[in-house]
Amino acid sequence: MLYARLTNEWYARDISKKRRISNKIKGNSGEPMGPPPYGYMKDPDNPKHWIVDDEAAAVVKRIYTMSVEGYGIEQIAARLEADGVLTPRAYWFSKGVRRPFSSENPSPTKWCKTTVSKILSLQEYCGDVVNFKTYSKSYKLKKRIENDPEKWAIFKDVHTPIVDRAIWERVQEKRGKVRKRKKQDGTPCMFSGLLICADCGHNMHYHFNQKNHEIKYYTCSNYKGDRGTCPSTHYIRVDFLEQVVLGEIRRLTKFASKYEEQFAQAVMGCSQQNAIVEREAMQKEVYALNARDRELDVLFEKIYEDNVAGKISDERFARMSKKYEEEQIALTEKIKSLKKEIDRIGSQTVTADMFISTVRKYTRAKKLTPRMLNELIQYIEVHQAEKIDGVWEQRLTIHYNCIGVIDIPAELPLPYPDVSMNTRKGVTVSYVPSTANRTVIVA
């Protein structure tokens, strides 16, 4: 009996080892190891290849479009449910596709935020194959464990993409930022997550006038009047922001269409300069963290010697050594993360090309849209109004995706947007020509 159990154990272990070797070979060859995600299906002529499932792919595209337009995952799930869109589980069941948990669901249109979040995270929608995302510790355990992204095997442009890569990357950047607060009509605020205080770096909060809901504005979330530390409100009206930002985007698109070569050079230059600044800042942080790591080694050696000499007790030595070890583990992870970011910055030229193509999409834009904002702008710094020579001035600094702040050559005949608005009784706000994106408040 014991011999039979041992034989079965050896046999199972041998089979598991062979399967693991086979999966490793398949995964490293670029062959998809799992079933195709929602939006794809296996090619009838080649099961190792995925083809687009048009009906499901339309839903995937819609989810990404809504995300780019500023909708949060809960808002997307609610909209899909309201429109009666089948969930992936219900969709597979309706098509007779055998998938895990693809059984009949009592609420086939009940989308949850977890499903939407997963769809928004899958790199496969760019046309890539991503293998080894999970692993099993033992053939005895069926539970799959999330693998370190550095151990993934990624093969790009293997099958037809459903989502443009630039859109996918933009969604990844946006996810995890501040929650999108809804307006009175239920739609998300256009600038939520894009405005930050130039002085303290905190996000700007959306408000509307209690007596007149048409008046919408942003203020610093860290204003000390609201128990924060920022000395000023950094107040700015939404309607004014819309006109100024649309005007700057139009100016940028004219630069791109009329002076293509100069525009490309400016964007590439900004991209490289932005990359250099980021890389240098991260490299300095890595040096500081490495210095602290070496310092901890010295401190650990010192407390060890003090413990041996009887200067500190065993209990205190244990507490301090544990504290140092935990800090060193955290430092190692931080250094690893920073080095990964430094490597990523090296691909800025590619993302600059994407930015150029994105700008050209909006050459004839007549209205500012959430999608336009999310595709072009990384964030906008809002400065507190200052009184200079008897005139109130307030600066806005627009940071574009991939390139940061771009200054259009002053000698080019590209006029600044002419925006003037009465924001409150006795105060007129005007946007004036300035390389620093200034707006002027004239009392």
Buried (B, 14 or more C-beta within 10 A) or exposed (E): EEEEEEEEEEEEEEEBEEEEEEBBEBBEEBBBBEBBBBBBBBEEEEEEBBBBBEEBBBBBBBBBBBBBBBBBBBBBBBBBBEEEBBBBBBBBBEBEBEBEEBEEBEEBBBBBBEBBBBBBEBBBBBBBBBBBBEEEEEBEEEEEEEEEEEEBBBBEEBBEBBBBBBBBBBBEEBEEEBEBEBBEEEBBBBBBBBBBBBBBEBBBBBBBEEEEEEBBBBBBBBBEEEEBEBBBBBBBBBBBBBBBBBBBBBBBBBBBEEBEEBBBEBBBEBBBBBBEEBBEEBEEBBEEBEEBBEEBEEBBEEBBEBBEEEEBEEEEBEEBBEEBEEBBEEBEEBBEEBEEBBEEBEEBEEBBBBBBEBBEEBEEBEEBBBBBBBBBBBBBBBBBBEEEEEEBBBBBBBBBBBBBBBEBEEEBEBEBBEBEBEBEEEEEBBBBEEEEBBBBBEE
